[in-house]
Amino acid sequence: MKKIIHLLAGSFLIVACSRDSPPKSGGTPIGGGTTEPPVTTVYTDPQIIEMTQKEVTKYFWDYAEVNSKLARERYHTDNPGTDAATVTTGGSGFGLMTLLVAIKNGYIPRAEAVSRLTTSLNFLQNADRFHGAWSHWINGNNGKVIPFGTMDNGGDLVETAFLVEGLICVREYFKTSTVAEELALSQKADALWKGVEWNWYTQGQNVLYWHWSPNYDFQMNLKIQGYDETIMTYILAAASPNYSIDKSVYQQGWARNGSIKTSGSQYGIPLIVNHNGANGTVGPMFFSHYSFLGLDPRGLTDEYVNYGDATKNHAKIMNQYSIENPKGWNGYSAKNWGLTASYSRNADGSTGYSAHQPNNDLGVISPTAAISSIGYVPTESMNYLRFLYNENYSKYIGIAGPYDAYSVHYNWVTPRYLAIDQGTISPMIENNKSAFLWNLFMNAPDIKQGLIKLGFHSTQHGF
């Protein structure tokens, strides 16, 4: 398995959480929500959708890192001070997109949001960079790298790609504004993305490498190859005006010269692609979320794969897995489904972390898995949202939306949040409603040029 397990500083026992914790990041708090479980338990679908989007936005607005205004790696309602200054690079990219959705929908004041985004981009401009790439974690107090591991103390190209995915959307959203502050924000986002030296991370080979350290060089030696969450690195590397890669890097790197494809299936549903670390089945759902907040998979093909089919089938198989429930977990069903990387339940009942998937099924459901798949399987995802909000609000919904993970089987829930899980929810809901971020990203001229360079075609976006 690749670098998907987020390191935890030990395990914490679950304790009671407060539903009325004050906002930590200043500014106008997001309205709505309740301090106690709601009296009514039946909401309409539009009400559920709006509640979900507004509540998860709080993670990136009310509970942002106080100095940079970027996304904290984690927020624990049972211990709010945990890693309070640890900024997550990829999660911050998802946060940028979440805030754009919030501006569009009127959840946060536009001028205040522009001011905050400007603070964040100024922070990124002054933070440590390694041949243009940012580190996985950044100290929100001073912009210095926080090592993710001993040798992982430099550039992280995948986390950087998820951040840049958000920067591209910010640039596109504000680029035609007549408001000086908004236009300046767009220009700053453009300059930041253009500074990433994508081609340097090839080491002169036909593949991208995940990490580089000023102390350990490329010793981590982790190639970025599909199929998993990392396709965005290759899209951006091809689109870069200053540090572009050749098509052969994509073909031999991401696509593995075509061996990314498979003729296998699960439950009669074609797999389409070989999921890394999940031979014969599917990997965690985030494989089909992180890069596809901006990259629109609908009708998107290269010479190897139809990505619309691959992402939709991923979600269909994951839903069917919970229906089949081969391990016999209590609570799995057509309406309670979804495995992905998230907090998890350790054998002793404490909170750990795991990349949940069919071949690593611990009886733990991660709400982001089903909700963020709404653009692929809207009926199945809406069934899940009704299960959360109309049947289990008091159990599984907290101050910033659905908690990160729970298990019906063990009667267990962790009152905690992770940026990378909360951050895909509102963007994917909005993409399903209006293709908002998909249109911003896919219609960016440099992105479209990069996709065409790699041999992509999109029926949705006319190339």
C-alpha positions in Angstrom: 0.0 0.0 0.0 1.3 3.5 -0.8 1.6 6.5 1.5 -2.0 6.7 2.6 -1.8 5.9 6.3 -1.7 9.2 8.3 0.6 8.9 11.3 -1.1 9.3 14.6 0.5 10.4 17.9 -0.8 7.5 19.8 -4.4 6.4 20.4 -7.0 8.3 22.4 -9.9 6.9 24.3 -13.3 8.2 23.2 -14.9 10.7 25.6 -18.0 12.8 25.5 -17.9 15.7 23.1 -19.5 19.2 23.3 -21.9 20.3 20.5 -21.5 24.0 21.3 -17.7 24.5 21.0 -17.0 28.1 20.0 -15.4 28.8 16.6 -11.7 28.8 16.8 -10.7 30.9 13.8 -12.4 34.2 14.3 -14.6 36.0 11.9 -18.3 35.4 11.1 -19.3 31.9 12.2 -21.4 29.8 9.8 -25.1 29.8 10.9 -27.4 26.8 11.1 -27.0 23.6 13.0 -28.1 22.9 16.5 -26.5 22.6 19.9 -28.6 19.6 20.8 -29.9 16.8 18.7 -32.9 18.1 16.6 -36.4 17.5 17.8 -37.5 16.5 14.3 -35.7 13.6 12.7 -37.2 13.8 9.2 -35.6 16.2 6.7 -36.3 16.6 3.0 -33.4 15.7 0.6 -32.7 19.4 -0.2 -32.6 20.1 3.6 -30.1 17.3 4.1 -27.9 18.4 1.3 -27.7 22.0 2.5 -27.2 20.9 6.1 -24.3 18.7 5.1 -22.6 21.3 2.9 -22.9 24.0 5.5 -21.8 21.8 8.4 -18.7 20.4 6.7 -17.7 23.9 5.7 -17.3 24.8 9.4 -14.2 22.6 9.5 -12.4 24.9 7.1 -14.0 28.1 8.4 -14.8 28.0 12.1 -12.1 25.5 12.9 -9.3 26.5 10.5 -5.7 26.9 11.7 -5.7 30.3 13.4 -2.7 31.9 11.7 -2.7 30.6 8.2 -6.4 30.1 7.9 -5.6 26.9 6.1 -6.9 23.5 7.1 -5.8 21.8 10.3 -4.8 18.2 9.8 -7.4 17.1 12.4 -9.9 18.5 14.8 -10.8 16.4 17.9 -13.9 17.6 19.7 -12.7 15.5 22.7 -9.3 17.3 22.7 -9.4 20.5 20.5 -5.8 21.3 21.1 -4.4 18.2 19.3 -2.1 19.3 16.5 -3.7 22.7 16.5 -0.9 24.3 14.4 -0.4 21.4 12.0 -1.6 22.5 8.5 -2.3 19.8 6.0 -1.3 20.7 2.4 -3.7 18.4 0.5 -6.5 19.0 2.9 -6.0 22.7 2.5 -6.5 22.3 -1.2 -9.8 20.6 -0.5 -10.6 23.4 1.9 -10.0 26.1 -0.8 -12.6 24.3 -3.0 -15.0 23.9 0.0 -14.8 27.7 0.6 -15.5 28.5 -3.1 -18.6 26.4 -2.8 -19.5 28.2 0.4 -19.1 31.6 -1.3 -21.2 30.5 -4.3 -24.0 29.2 -2.0 -23.9 32.2 0.4 -22.8 30.3 3.4 -19.9 32.7 4.2 -19.5 36.5 3.5 -17.7 36.9 0.1 -15.4 39.8 1.1 -14.5 38.1 4.4 -13.7 34.9 2.5 -11.5 36.7 0.0 -9.6 38.3 2.9 -9.1 34.9 4.5 -8.1 33.3 1.2 -5.5 36.1 0.7 -4.1 35.4 4.1 -3.8 31.7 3.2 -2.1 32.3 -0.1 0.3 34.7 1.4 1.2 32.1 4.0 1.8 29.5 1.2 4.0 32.0 -0.6 6.3 32.3 2.4 6.1 28.7 3.6 8.9 26.2 3.0 9.0 24.9 -0.6 11.2 22.2 -2.1 11.7 22.7 -5.9 8.4 24.4 -5.8 6.5 21.7 -3.9 5.2 22.0 -0.4 5.6 19.5 2.4 2.8 17.2 3.6 2.5 19.1 6.9 3.3 22.7 7.5 3.7 24.5 10.8 0.9 27.1 10.9 2.9 29.4 13.1 5.9 29.9 10.9 5.5 28.1 7.6 8.2 25.5 8.3 8.0 21.9 7.4 6.7 19.4 10.0 8.2 16.1 9.0 5.6 13.4 8.2 8.4 10.8 8.8 12.1 10.8 9.2 12.9 11.0 5.5 9.6 12.7 4.6 10.7 16.2 5.6 10.7 17.9 2.2 8.5 18.1 -0.9 5.4 16.0 -1.2 4.3 16.1 -4.8 0.9 14.4 -4.3 -0.1 16.7 -1.4 1.1 19.6 -3.5 -1.1 18.5 -6.4 -4.2 18.4 -4.2 -3.3 21.9 -3.0 -2.7 23.2 -6.6 -6.0 21.6 -7.6 -7.7 24.1 -5.3 -5.4 27.0 -6.3 -6.4 26.5 -10.0 -10.1 26.7 -9.0 -9.5 29.8 -6.9 -7.7 31.4 -9.9 -10.5 30.5 -12.3 -13.3 31.7 -10.0 -11.9 35.1 -9.5 -10.0 35.8 -12.7 -12.6 37.9 -14.4 -13.5 39.9 -11.2 -13.6 43.7 -11.3 -12.8 43.8 -7.6 -9.1 44.5 -7.1 -8.7 42.2 -4.1 -10.3 39.3 -5.9 -8.3 39.8 -9.1 -5.1 40.0 -7.0 -6.1 36.7 -5.3 -6.5 35.0 -8.6 -3.1 36.2 -9.8 -1.5 35.0 -6.6 -3.0 31.6 -7.0 -1.7 31.5 -10.6 1.8 32.4 -9.5 1.9 29.8 -6.7 0.9 26.9 -9.0 3.4 28.0 -11.7 6.3 27.7 -9.3 6.0 23.9 -8.8 8.9 22.2 -10.6 7.0 19.0 -11.6 9.5 17.8 -14.2 12.3 17.9 -11.6 10.5 15.2 -9.6 11.0 12.7 -12.5 14.8 12.4 -11.8 15.0 12.3 -15.6 13.0 9.1 -15.8 9.5 8.4 -17.3 7.7 8.5 -13.9 7.0 11.1 -11.2 8.4 10.5 -7.7 6.4 11.3 -4.6 9.0 12.8 -2.3 12.2 14.8 -2.2 14.1 15.7 0.9 16.9 18.3 1.3 18.6 15.8 3.7 17.7 12.5 2.1 17.3 13.4 -1.6 15.0 10.8 -3.3 15.8 8.0 -0.9 12.1 7.3 -0.2 12.0 6.2 -3.8 8.2 6.1 -4.1 7.1 6.2 -7.7 3.7 7.7 -8.4 1.8 5.0 -10.5 -1.9 4.2 -11.0 -4.5 3.4 -10.2 -5.0 5.2 -6.9 -5.7 8.8 -5.9 -2.6 10.4 -7.6 -3.6 11.1 -11.2 -3.8 14.8 -10.5 0.0 14.9 -10.2 0.4 13.9 -13.9 -2.4 16.2 -15.1 -0.8 19.2 -13.5 2.7 18.2 -14.5 1.6 18.1 -18.1 -0.3 21.4 -17.8 2.6 23.3 -16.2 3.8 26.1 -18.5 7.3 26.1 -17.1 8.0 22.6 -15.8 6.0 20.3 -18.0 6.5 16.5 -18.5 6.3 14.6 -21.7 3.4 12.3 -22.5 5.7 9.3 -22.2 6.1 10.1 -18.4 2.4 9.7 -18.1 2.2 6.6 -20.2 5.0 4.7 -18.5 4.4 6.3 -15.0 0.8 6.6 -14.2 -0.6 4.2 -16.8 2.1 1.6 -16.4 2.2 1.1 -20.2 -1.4 0.1 -20.2 -1.2 -2.4 -17.3 -3.4 -0.1 -15.3 -6.3 -1.7 -17.1 -8.1 -4.9 -16.0 -10.8 -7.1 -17.4 -11.8 -8.3 -13.9 -15.1 -7.6 -12.2 -16.8 -7.7 -8.8 -20.5 -8.6 -8.4 -20.8 -8.6 -12.2 -19.5 -4.9 -12.3 -16.4 -4.3 -14.3 -13.4 -3.0 -12.3 -12.0 -1.2 -15.3 -8.7 -0.5 -13.5 -6.3 -2.4 -11.2 -6.6 -0.6 -7.8 -3.2 -0.4 -6.1 -3.1 -2.7 -3.1 -6.4 -4.3 -3.8 -5.9 -7.1 -6.2 -9.1 -8.3 -7.7 -11.3 -5.8 -5.9 -11.5 -2.1 -5.2 -9.4 0.1 -3.0 -10.6 2.8 -0.5 -13.1 5.2 -2.0 -10.7 8.2 -1.8 -9.0 6.8 -4.9 -12.0 8.1 -6.8 -12.4 11.4 -4.8 -9.2 13.4 -4.2 -8.1 14.0 -7.8 -11.7 14.2 -9.1 -12.9 17.2 -7.1 -11.6 19.2 -10.0 -10.9 16.6 -12.7 -14.3 15.7 -14.2 -14.4 11.9 -14.8 -17.7 12.0 -16.7 -17.0 11.1 -20.3 -13.2 11.4 -19.6 -11.0 8.9 -21.5 -7.4 8.4 -22.4 -6.0 5.7 -24.5 -6.4 3.2 -21.7 -9.3 4.0 -19.4 -12.8 5.5 -19.3 -12.5 7.3 -16.0 -16.3 7.9 -15.7 -16.8 4.2 -15.8 -13.9 3.5 -13.4 -15.1 5.9 -10.7 -18.8 5.1 -11.0 -18.1 1.3 -10.9 -15.8 1.9 -7.9 -18.7 3.3 -6.0 -21.2 0.7 -7.2 -18.9 -2.1 -6.1 -18.3 -0.5 -2.7 -22.1 -0.2 -2.2 -22.7 -3.7 -3.3 -19.9 -4.9 -0.9 -21.8 -3.6 2.1 -25.0 -5.2 0.8 -23.3 -8.6 0.4 -21.5 -8.0 3.7 -19.2 -11.0 3.5 -17.7 -10.5 7.0 -21.2 -10.3 8.6 -20.8 -6.9 10.3 -24.0 -5.7 12.1 -25.3 -2.6 10.4 -23.9 -2.9 6.9 -26.7 -2.5 4.3 -27.7 -0.7 1.1 -28.1 2.5 3.2 -25.2 2.2 5.5 -22.1 1.7 3.3 -18.7 3.1 2.4 -15.1 2.2 3.1 -12.2 4.6 2.8 -9.1 5.7 4.8 -10.2 7.4 8.0 -10.0 7.1 11.7 -10.7 3.6 12.9 -11.5 1.4 15.8 -8.5 -0.4 17.3 -9.1 -3.9 18.8 -9.1 -2.5 22.3 -11.8 0.1 21.4 -9.5 3.1 21.2 -9.2 5.2 18.1 -6.6 4.4 15.4 -6.4 4.9 11.6 -6.8 2.6 8.7 -7.3 2.5 5.0 -10.6 0.6 5.0 -11.5 -1.3 1.8 -12.9 -4.7 1.0 -9.6 -6.5 1.7 -9.1 -4.4 4.9 -12.7 -4.3 6.3 -12.8 -3.7 10.1 -16.5 -3.1 10.4 -16.0 0.7 10.3 -18.0 3.0 8.0 -16.5 6.4 7.0 -19.2 8.9 6.0 -17.1 10.7 3.5 -16.9 7.5 1.4 -20.6 7.3 0.4 -21.3 11.1 0.6 -18.4 12.1 -1.7 -19.5 9.5 -4.2 -22.8 11.3 -4.8 -21.7 12.4 -8.3 -21.3 8.7 -9.3 -24.2 7.0 -7.5 -26.6 9.7 -6.4 -29.4 7.3 -5.3 -27.1 5.2 -3.1 -25.4 8.3 -1.6 -28.7 9.9 -0.9 -29.9 6.8 0.8 -26.9 7.0 3.0 -27.4 10.7 3.8 -31.0 10.0 4.9 -29.6 7.2 7.1 -27.3 9.7 8.8 -29.6 12.7 9.1 -33.0 11.2 9.6 -32.1 8.0 11.6 -28.8 8.7 13.4 -28.3 12.4 13.7 -27.6 12.4 17.4 -25.1 9.5 17.1 -23.1 10.4 14.1 -23.4 14.2 13.4 -21.3 16.7 15.3 -20.2 20.3 15.2 -18.6 20.1 11.7 -20.9 17.6 10.0 -20.7 13.8 10.1 -18.0 12.4 12.4 -15.1 10.8 10.7 -15.9 7.2 11.4 -18.2 4.9 13.3 -19.1 1.2 13.7 -22.7 0.0 14.3 -21.3 -3.5 15.0 -19.3 -2.2 18.0 -21.6 0.7 18.9 -18.5 2.9 18.5 -18.0 6.4 17.1 -15.0 8.8 17.2 -16.0 12.4 17.7 -13.2 13.6 15.5 -12.6 15.1 12.0 -9.8 14.9 9.4 -9.4 17.6 6.7 -8.9 15.1 3.9 -12.3 13.4 4.7 -14.4 16.5 5.4 -12.9 18.3 2.5 -14.2 16.1 -0.3 -17.9 16.2 0.8 -19.2 19.7 -0.1 -17.2 19.9 -3.4 -18.5 16.6 -4.6 -22.1 17.4 -3.6 -21.8 20.7 -5.5 -20.3 18.9 -8.5 -23.4 16.6 -8.5 -25.7 19.6 -8.3 -24.1 22.0 -10.7 -20.7 20.7 -11.9 -19.3 23.9 -10.3 -15.7 22.8 -9.6 -15.6 20.4 -12.5 -16.4 23.3 -14.8 -13.9 25.7 -13.2 -11.0 23.2 -13.4 -11.7 21.5 -16.7 -12.2 24.8 -18.5 -9.0 26.3 -17.3 -7.0 26.8 -20.5 -3.7 25.4 -19.2 -5.4 22.3 -17.7 -7.3 21.6 -20.9 -4.0 21.9 -22.9 -2.3 19.5 -20.5 -5.1 16.9 -20.8 -5.0 17.1 -24.6 -1.2 16.7 -24.5 -1.7 13.5 -22.6 -4.3 12.2 -25.0 -7.4 12.8 -23.0 -10.8 13.4 -24.5 -13.9 14.8 -22.6 -17.4 14.5 -24.0 -18.5 16.8 -21.2 -16.1 19.6 -22.0 -15.7 19.3 -25.7 -12.2 18.1 -26.4 
